[in-house]
Structure formats: C-alpha cells, structure tokens
Amino acid sequence: MLQLNWPAWVARVNSTKGKWALERWLLMYLHEQQNVDRLALAIMEHLMAGGQNIQVRVQSIWVDGTPQAAFSPKGHLPHEERPQCELADLLVCVRLESSNGQLQRERAMLIQAKVASDYDQLPGGESTKKERLLFEDCDRQQSITLYPGVKRENPIGEYQLDTGSGKQVYGLHDCARFLLMAKERWENVDQAFAPLQVGWPFFSGKKQIYPPESFLDAVIGMVSGIAPKLGRDIDIGTATSDCAWTKMVNDLQGKYLPVTMNGYDRQPRVTTSTDSVKSPYLIFSTMYESQTVNFRTNDQWREWCLLSVPFLRHRSVFSRLKERFKFLFFRKSRWGMEEELEYLRTSGYESRAGLKLWNDHPNNPPPADSEMNDGNGPHIPILVVTIRGLETDRRSD
C-alpha cells in the first residue's frame, strides 16, 4: 500500500515528535484522504486479481475519543469492582453489497492500537495489561458495560457477548485484534514488515503476536473468501435486535454529521475515498507495491491497459505487462518514491483514463439504523469498507 510504506510512515512519525497523544496522531494517518484513497485502491487491486468486477468505497469517521469498557475477567468475584479500560481505538466495518446496492453481509472488528518498537511484540505498561485482560480474558457470559468517557456515567450500553455455544468462552478473539504502530523502523528486521502490523498474542501473558500481518492484509482478511478469517458477522435484517455484538457495533457507530474537527489539523469527521484513480498513480501503486494483480483476468483491467498502452492494443498476452512497465518507468533504480511519482506525473499519462472505484457519487456513510443509540456518537473512530458486486452467497460463523 503506497502511502503506508516506510518513507511515508517515518515522515509521519517525525512530524509528530513533541506532540501529545502520539498514538492518536499516528492513528489519524489511516483517516486522511490520501490513505483512505489508497486503502480503497489496494482492496480493488486485490479483488480484481481474482477476476471480479466490483466497486470499492472506503469511508472514515474520525472522532477524538474512545469508549471505556467495564468487564468481568476470568476468576472475577461478584462482590469485586470490575476493572475498566479502553475498549478499542478503531472499529473496522466491511459491508458487502449486491450489484444493485442491497446489503448482503457485514462484518466488524475492534482494533486496539499500540505504539511499538518490535513488529511482533506488544509493549508493556499498565494500560496494555488492562487492555489485554479485556481482549484475552473477559468473561463472555457476563455483560460488558461501555461508557463514552473514563467516568462511569451515561453508559452507551451493556452487552453480553456469549457465543451461544453452551461453553464457557473468554476473550474477544473472534472480533478483535491488536495493531502495532512503529515508532521508528522495526528492530532487527528488513522492510518486508510494514510499519502497521496486526495480530493476536501467541500465548496468554506473552508479548509476541501472530501471524503478524500488515494492516492492509488484515482488512483484506475481513473481505476475502467464503469464510473470512478476521472479524465477526453483524446480523442484518430482522435478526439485529437479538445479537449483542450487532447492537454494540451499531451503538458505537452512533450518528454522525460531516463536520470538521477543531483539533488534529482540522481533520474532517467524514472522509470518503475517491471515485476513480488516475493512471499514473494506478501504475505506480500496482507496479511498485502490489504483487497480487494478474493482468489476464479482468475486463476492467484489460480495458484500462488498452487505453493507456497503445502499442499493446493488438496483443492478447498480458503476462509481460508488468515487466514492460518496469522497463519504461522504473529503470532508474536509484529513484525514490517521489521521483518515480513525479516522472509519471510528467510523462503524459496523467490525461489517460483512470480506474473507476465507485460508480455513484460520494455520499455519507451508511445511515444510522433505528436500533442505534440516540446519543451524540460516534463513540470511536471508524473505517467503513463497502464492496459492491462481490459474491456473498454463503455465510460463515
């Protein structure tokens, strides 16, 4: 993912030095326009590599706040006060729609972010200890109470996330993950590990997480396949009122308006990914970063390639397209990211047709459901990924 590579990330980290709430400033990076656009493009690239004609839209809802959770951990006695900690830093929602825009399936995942020195090691500290207690050891047969702030006032709601299996279940493994954000380049590893890594503690009480995988791969893991490997399904239709997880997600989303925040460099409340990507950025992103695209698959890819590369109009084999682009544009191995982008901007390809990500005009995020909390909300930063036209015939869980 272009905007999440090391040079761009290091520049962001350096720009935040001396600022308070480092974790919040780094998290906001995911909500900025250029990165919302790149996330949409990267998901599009991945799905189109499988030969699917789809549309992708990513929307960010940013708030300067996170909800608090009071919960009962394993071994907690009824007369004891329940511990309390931050529920999560980010809620990622994936909506799968039919080609005509009807919601077919929805999944969500809670993300707890930590600034870290090692790509696969959770940091220590009292706050991390409490957050791990919630994620790994909360009693699912007891209610989790969410509050909008650190004071136990005006609760958002209570949620008993029992799986209904009849077995005692602890922790939120099915609906939550940790996100490690590099405070500098990872120690003792090469750049193959992106600056944002998602995973789960390998063993209870240990700092190591697994797999780990990049944030982009984690989001794609909520989308791909018949049985997505990350996130938990949100009930849609008439079943919504019976599912505590669905109610929690809906309450956290709350209601929102497209306002501009006063702090954080006036970050917009709602940011929507672009409708289309111009070809220089598409070429750069695909050739420089992505390893997933098969140029012999999708009609939209072939149409774009023919429009952009006249000398390939009468060729039926696209297997050498990647090598040809590399030869044309990236032959100067010492060029950095900005030099390569500037070359593409001035090469005459700027006027070529772009890749269409979304056919409708941008609109607000999905409207608040009637079951949603009537408070001010939203109570947590959110990324909503909408994929239209992906086959969703079968469900998991």
VEXDREN-2710 file (C-alpha; in Angstrom, 1 decimal):
% VEXDREN-2710
k/r/px/py/pz
1/MET/0.0/0.0/0.0
2/LEU/1.8/3.1/-1.3
3/GLN/1.0/5.6/1.5
4/LEU/1.8/3.1/4.2
5/ASN/5.4/2.3/3.2
6/TRP/8.4/3.1/5.3
7/PRO/9.4/6.5/3.9
8/ALA/5.9/7.9/4.3
9/TRP/5.5/6.4/7.7
10/VAL/8.8/7.7/9.0
11/ALA/7.9/11.1/7.8
12/ARG/4.7/10.9/9.7
13/VAL/6.4/9.8/12.9
14/ASN/9.0/12.6/12.7
15/SER/6.2/15.1/12.2
16/THR/4.6/14.1/15.5
17/LYS/7.6/14.4/17.7
18/GLY/6.9/16.7/20.6
19/LYS/3.1/16.4/20.2
20/TRP/0.9/14.9/22.9
21/ALA/-1.1/11.8/22.3
22/LEU/1.3/10.2/19.8
23/GLU/-0.9/7.2/19.5
24/ARG/-3.8/9.3/18.3
25/TRP/-1.8/11.3/15.8
26/LEU/-0.5/8.0/14.3
27/LEU/-4.0/6.6/14.1
28/MET/-5.2/9.6/12.4
29/TYR/-2.9/8.8/9.5
30/LEU/-5.3/6.0/8.5
31/HIS/-8.2/8.5/8.3
32/GLU/-6.5/11.1/6.0
33/GLN/-7.8/11.5/2.4
34/GLN/-4.7/10.1/0.6
35/ASN/-4.7/7.0/2.8
36/VAL/-8.4/6.4/2.6
37/ASP/-8.0/6.5/-1.2
38/ARG/-5.0/4.1/-1.2
39/LEU/-6.8/1.6/1.0
40/ALA/-9.7/1.6/-1.5
41/LEU/-7.3/1.1/-4.4
42/ALA/-5.4/-1.7/-2.7
43/ILE/-8.6/-3.6/-1.9
44/MET/-9.7/-3.1/-5.5
45/GLU/-6.4/-4.4/-6.8
46/HIS/-6.6/-7.5/-4.7
47/LEU/-10.2/-8.4/-5.6
48/MET/-9.7/-7.6/-9.3
49/ALA/-6.8/-10.0/-9.3
50/GLY/-9.4/-12.7/-8.8
51/GLY/-11.3/-11.7/-11.9
52/GLN/-14.2/-10.0/-10.1
53/ASN/-15.8/-6.8/-11.4
54/ILE/-16.6/-4.9/-8.2
55/GLN/-16.7/-1.4/-6.8
56/VAL/-15.0/-0.3/-3.6
57/ARG/-15.6/2.6/-1.3
58/VAL/-13.8/3.4/1.9
59/GLN/-15.2/5.9/4.4
60/SER/-13.5/7.2/7.6
61/ILE/-15.4/8.6/10.5
62/TRP/-13.0/10.3/12.9
63/VAL/-13.7/11.3/16.5
64/ASP/-11.2/12.3/19.2
65/GLY/-12.3/9.8/21.7
66/THR/-12.5/6.1/22.6
67/PRO/-15.1/4.3/24.7
68/GLN/-14.3/2.7/28.1
69/ALA/-15.3/-0.8/29.0
70/ALA/-16.1/-2.2/32.4
71/PHE/-15.9/-6.0/32.3
72/SER/-15.5/-9.2/34.4
73/PRO/-12.3/-11.1/33.7
74/LYS/-11.7/-14.8/34.3
75/GLY/-12.0/-15.5/38.1
76/HIS/-13.7/-12.3/38.9
77/LEU/-15.9/-12.4/42.0
78/PRO/-19.3/-10.8/42.1
79/HIS/-18.5/-8.5/45.0
80/GLU/-15.3/-7.1/43.4
81/GLU/-15.3/-3.9/41.4
82/ARG/-15.0/-4.7/37.7
83/PRO/-11.8/-3.4/36.0
84/GLN/-12.1/-0.7/33.4
85/CYS/-10.0/0.1/30.3
86/GLU/-10.3/1.5/26.8
87/LEU/-12.4/-0.8/24.6
88/ALA/-10.5/-0.1/21.4
89/ASP/-9.0/2.6/19.2
90/LEU/-10.7/1.8/15.9
91/LEU/-13.7/-0.1/14.6
92/VAL/-13.3/-1.5/11.1
93/CYS/-16.5/-2.5/9.3
94/VAL/-16.8/-4.3/6.0
95/ARG/-20.1/-4.1/4.1
96/LEU/-20.7/-6.5/1.1
97/GLU/-23.4/-5.3/-1.2
98/SER/-25.1/-6.8/-4.3
99/SER/-24.5/-5.1/-7.6
100/ASN/-27.7/-3.1/-7.1
101/GLY/-26.6/-1.8/-3.7
102/GLN/-28.5/-4.1/-1.4
103/LEU/-26.6/-5.1/1.8
104/GLN/-25.8/-8.8/1.8
105/ARG/-23.3/-9.2/4.6
106/GLU/-21.5/-7.1/7.2
107/ARG/-18.5/-7.8/9.4
108/ALA/-16.8/-5.7/12.1
109/MET/-13.5/-5.9/14.1
110/LEU/-12.3/-3.9/17.1
111/ILE/-8.7/-2.7/16.8
112/GLN/-6.5/-1.8/19.9
113/ALA/-3.5/0.2/18.7
114/LYS/-0.2/0.4/20.5
115/VAL/3.0/2.3/19.6
116/ALA/5.7/-0.4/19.5
117/SER/9.4/-0.9/18.9
118/ASP/9.2/-4.5/17.6
119/TYR/6.9/-5.6/14.7
120/ASP/5.7/-8.7/16.7
121/GLN/6.0/-7.6/20.3
122/LEU/3.3/-5.9/22.4
123/PRO/4.7/-3.1/24.6
124/GLY/4.4/-3.3/28.4
125/GLY/2.7/-0.9/30.7
126/GLU/-0.4/-0.8/32.9
127/SER/-2.8/0.3/30.2
128/THR/-1.7/-2.5/27.9
129/LYS/-2.1/-5.0/30.7
130/LYS/-5.7/-4.0/31.3
131/GLU/-6.5/-4.0/27.5
132/ARG/-5.0/-7.5/27.2
133/LEU/-7.1/-8.6/30.2
134/LEU/-10.2/-7.4/28.3
135/PHE/-9.3/-8.9/24.9
136/GLU/-7.9/-12.2/26.2
137/ASP/-9.8/-12.9/29.4
138/CYS/-13.1/-11.2/29.7
139/ASP/-16.0/-13.5/30.7
140/ARG/-18.4/-13.6/27.7
141/GLN/-21.2/-14.8/30.0
142/GLN/-21.0/-11.5/31.9
143/SER/-22.0/-8.1/30.5
144/ILE/-19.5/-5.6/29.2
145/THR/-20.6/-2.0/30.0
146/LEU/-19.4/0.7/27.7
147/TYR/-19.1/4.4/28.7
148/PRO/-18.2/7.3/26.5
149/GLY/-15.5/8.5/28.9
150/VAL/-13.4/7.4/31.9
151/LYS/-16.2/8.3/34.3
152/ARG/-18.8/5.6/34.7
153/GLU/-21.6/7.8/33.7
154/ASN/-24.2/7.8/30.9
155/PRO/-23.4/4.3/29.7
156/ILE/-23.6/3.6/26.0
157/GLY/-25.0/0.2/26.8
158/GLU/-24.4/-3.3/28.2
159/TYR/-23.6/-6.3/26.1
160/GLN/-23.3/-9.9/26.9
161/LEU/-21.2/-11.4/24.0
162/ASP/-21.8/-15.0/24.9
163/THR/-21.4/-17.1/21.7
164/GLY/-24.5/-19.3/22.5
165/SER/-22.4/-22.5/22.2
166/GLY/-23.1/-23.5/25.7
167/LYS/-19.4/-23.5/26.5
168/GLN/-17.6/-21.0/28.8
169/VAL/-15.8/-18.6/26.5
170/TYR/-13.2/-15.9/27.5
171/GLY/-11.8/-13.1/25.4
172/LEU/-12.7/-11.3/22.2
173/HIS/-10.5/-13.3/19.8
174/ASP/-13.4/-13.6/17.3
175/CYS/-14.0/-9.9/17.0
176/ALA/-10.8/-8.0/18.0
177/ARG/-7.1/-7.7/17.2
178/PHE/-4.1/-5.6/18.3
179/LEU/-2.4/-3.1/15.9
180/LEU/1.3/-2.4/16.4
181/MET/2.4/1.0/15.0
182/ALA/6.1/1.5/14.5
183/LYS/7.6/4.4/16.5
184/GLU/10.7/4.0/14.3
185/ARG/11.9/1.3/12.0
186/TRP/11.4/-2.1/13.3
187/GLU/14.5/-3.5/15.1
188/ASN/16.4/-6.5/13.6
189/VAL/14.1/-7.0/10.6
190/ASP/14.0/-5.9/7.0
191/GLN/11.4/-3.7/5.3
192/ALA/9.3/-6.7/4.4
193/PHE/7.4/-6.0/7.5
194/ALA/5.1/-2.9/7.1
195/PRO/5.0/-0.2/9.8
196/LEU/1.5/-1.3/10.8
197/GLN/1.2/-4.9/12.0
198/VAL/-2.0/-6.7/13.2
199/GLY/-2.0/-9.8/15.3
200/TRP/-3.1/-11.7/18.4
201/PRO/-0.9/-12.7/21.4
202/PHE/0.8/-16.0/20.7
203/PHE/0.3/-17.2/24.3
204/SER/-1.6/-15.7/27.2
205/GLY/0.8/-13.5/29.1
206/LYS/3.4/-13.4/26.3
207/LYS/4.2/-10.3/24.3
208/GLN/4.6/-11.9/20.9
209/ILE/1.8/-11.6/18.4
210/TYR/1.0/-13.7/15.4
211/PRO/0.8/-14.0/12.4
212/PRO/1.7/-10.9/12.3
213/GLU/0.3/-9.3/9.1
214/SER/0.1/-5.8/7.6
215/PHE/-3.0/-3.7/8.3
216/LEU/-3.9/-3.9/4.6
217/ASP/-3.7/-7.7/4.7
218/ALA/-5.9/-7.7/7.9
219/VAL/-8.6/-5.6/6.2
220/ILE/-8.5/-7.9/3.1
221/GLY/-8.8/-10.8/5.5
222/MET/-12.2/-9.5/6.5
223/VAL/-13.3/-9.5/2.9
224/SER/-11.8/-12.4/1.1
225/GLY/-13.1/-15.9/0.7
226/ILE/-16.2/-17.8/1.7
227/ALA/-15.1/-17.8/5.4
228/PRO/-13.3/-14.5/6.1
229/LYS/-10.6/-15.1/8.7
230/LEU/-10.9/-11.8/10.6
231/GLY/-13.9/-10.0/12.2
232/ARG/-17.3/-11.2/13.3
233/ASP/-20.5/-11.0/11.3
234/ILE/-23.1/-8.3/12.1
235/ASP/-26.7/-9.5/11.9
236/ILE/-28.7/-7.7/9.3
237/GLY/-32.5/-7.5/8.8
238/THR/-34.9/-8.8/11.4
239/ALA/-32.2/-10.6/13.5
240/THR/-30.3/-7.5/14.6
241/SER/-32.1/-7.0/17.9
242/ASP/-31.2/-10.5/19.2
243/CYS/-27.4/-10.1/18.7
244/ALA/-25.4/-8.3/21.4
245/TRP/-22.4/-7.9/19.1
246/THR/-24.5/-6.3/16.4
247/LYS/-26.1/-3.9/19.0
248/MET/-22.6/-3.0/20.3
249/VAL/-21.3/-2.1/16.8
250/ASN/-24.4/-0.1/16.0
251/ASP/-24.3/1.8/19.3
252/LEU/-20.6/2.6/18.8
253/GLN/-21.3/4.0/15.3
254/GLY/-24.0/6.2/16.7
255/LYS/-24.9/9.1/14.5
256/TYR/-22.6/11.5/12.7
257/LEU/-22.5/14.6/10.6
258/PRO/-19.9/15.7/8.0
259/VAL/-18.3/18.3/10.3
260/THR/-14.7/19.5/10.6
261/MET/-12.9/18.9/13.8
262/ASN/-11.2/21.8/15.6
263/GLY/-8.1/19.8/16.6
264/TYR/-5.8/17.4/14.7
265/ASP/-5.2/19.8/11.9
266/ARG/-8.9/20.2/11.3
267/GLN/-9.4/16.6/10.3
268/PRO/-12.9/16.1/8.7
269/ARG/-15.4/14.0/10.6
270/VAL/-16.2/12.0/7.4
271/THR/-13.7/11.3/4.6
272/THR/-14.8/9.3/1.5
273/SER/-12.4/7.6/-0.9
274/THR/-12.2/8.9/-4.5
275/ASP/-14.5/7.7/-7.2
276/SER/-11.6/7.0/-9.6
277/VAL/-7.8/6.8/-9.7
278/LYS/-5.7/8.4/-12.4
279/SER/-3.5/6.1/-14.3
280/PRO/0.0/7.3/-13.1
281/TYR/-1.0/6.6/-9.5
282/LEU/-2.5/3.3/-10.6
283/ILE/0.6/2.2/-12.4
284/PHE/2.8/3.2/-9.6
285/SER/0.8/1.5/-6.9
286/THR/0.4/-1.6/-8.9
287/MET/4.0/-2.0/-10.2
288/TYR/5.8/-0.7/-7.2
289/GLU/3.8/-2.1/-4.3
290/SER/1.3/-4.7/-5.3
291/GLN/2.2/-8.4/-6.0
292/THR/-1.4/-9.6/-6.4
293/VAL/-2.6/-8.4/-9.8
294/ASN/-3.0/-10.9/-12.7
295/PHE/-3.3/-8.9/-15.9
296/ARG/-5.0/-11.7/-17.8
297/THR/-8.1/-11.7/-15.6
298/ASN/-10.5/-8.8/-15.5
299/ASP/-12.2/-6.9/-18.3
300/GLN/-11.8/-3.6/-16.5
301/TRP/-8.1/-4.1/-16.2
302/ARG/-7.8/-5.1/-19.9
303/GLU/-9.8/-2.0/-20.9
304/TRP/-7.6/0.3/-18.8
305/CYS/-4.4/-1.3/-20.2
306/LEU/-5.5/-0.9/-23.8
307/LEU/-6.4/2.7/-23.2
308/SER/-3.2/3.5/-21.6
309/VAL/-0.7/1.4/-23.7
310/PRO/-1.4/1.9/-27.4
311/PHE/1.3/-0.5/-28.5
312/LEU/-0.5/-3.3/-26.7
313/ARG/-3.8/-2.8/-28.5
314/HIS/-3.5/-5.8/-30.7
315/ARG/-1.7/-8.1/-28.3
316/SER/-3.6/-10.9/-26.5
317/VAL/-1.0/-11.8/-23.9
318/PHE/-0.6/-9.5/-20.9
319/SER/1.8/-11.7/-18.9
320/ARG/4.8/-9.3/-19.7
321/LEU/2.9/-6.1/-19.0
322/LYS/4.4/-5.8/-15.6
323/GLU/8.0/-6.2/-16.8
324/ARG/7.3/-3.7/-19.7
325/PHE/6.1/-1.1/-17.3
326/LYS/9.1/-1.6/-15.1
327/PHE/11.4/-1.2/-18.0
328/LEU/9.6/2.0/-19.1
329/PHE/9.1/3.8/-15.8
330/PHE/11.4/2.3/-13.1
331/ARG/14.7/1.8/-14.9
332/LYS/16.4/4.3/-12.7
333/SER/16.9/2.1/-9.7
334/ARG/18.2/5.0/-7.5
335/TRP/15.0/6.9/-7.9
336/GLY/12.9/7.3/-4.7
337/MET/9.2/7.2/-4.4
338/GLU/8.7/10.9/-5.1
339/GLU/11.0/10.9/-8.1
340/GLU/9.1/8.0/-9.6
341/LEU/5.7/9.6/-9.0
342/GLU/6.9/12.9/-10.5
343/TYR/8.1/11.1/-13.6
344/LEU/4.7/9.5/-14.0
345/ARG/3.0/12.9/-13.5
346/THR/5.1/14.5/-16.3
347/SER/5.1/11.5/-18.7
348/GLY/1.9/12.3/-20.5
349/TYR/-0.1/9.5/-18.7
350/GLU/-1.9/11.9/-16.4
351/SER/-4.5/12.5/-19.1
352/ARG/-5.2/8.8/-19.6
353/ALA/-8.3/7.1/-18.3
354/GLY/-8.3/6.2/-14.7
355/LEU/-9.6/3.1/-12.9
356/LYS/-13.2/3.5/-11.6
357/LEU/-13.6/2.5/-8.0
358/TRP/-17.2/3.6/-7.4
359/ASN/-19.9/4.5/-9.9
360/ASP/-22.2/6.5/-7.7
361/HIS/-21.4/10.0/-6.4
362/PRO/-19.8/10.1/-3.0
363/ASN/-22.3/10.1/-0.2
364/ASN/-22.4/9.9/3.6
365/PRO/-21.6/6.7/5.4
366/PRO/-24.4/4.1/5.9
367/PRO/-27.3/5.8/7.7
368/ALA/-27.9/5.2/11.4
369/ASP/-30.1/2.2/12.0
370/SER/-33.3/2.6/14.1
371/GLU/-31.6/0.4/16.7
372/MET/-28.7/2.7/17.1
373/ASN/-28.0/4.6/20.3
374/ASP/-29.7/8.0/20.3
375/GLY/-26.7/9.7/21.9
376/ASN/-24.3/12.1/20.2
377/GLY/-22.0/9.4/18.9
378/PRO/-20.0/8.1/17.2
379/HIS/-18.0/6.9/20.1
380/ILE/-15.0/5.5/18.3
381/PRO/-13.0/6.2/15.1
382/ILE/-14.4/4.0/12.3
383/LEU/-13.3/2.8/8.9
384/VAL/-16.2/1.5/6.7
385/VAL/-15.2/-0.5/3.6
386/THR/-18.1/-1.1/1.2
387/ILE/-17.7/-3.6/-1.6
388/ARG/-20.4/-3.8/-4.2
389/GLY/-20.8/-6.7/-6.6
390/LEU/-18.8/-9.3/-4.6
391/GLU/-20.4/-12.7/-4.5
392/THR/-21.8/-13.3/-1.0
393/ASP/-24.0/-16.4/-1.4
394/ARG/-22.6/-18.2/1.6
395/ARG/-22.0/-17.2/5.2
396/SER/-19.7/-18.3/7.9
397/ASP/-19.7/-18.2/11.7
END
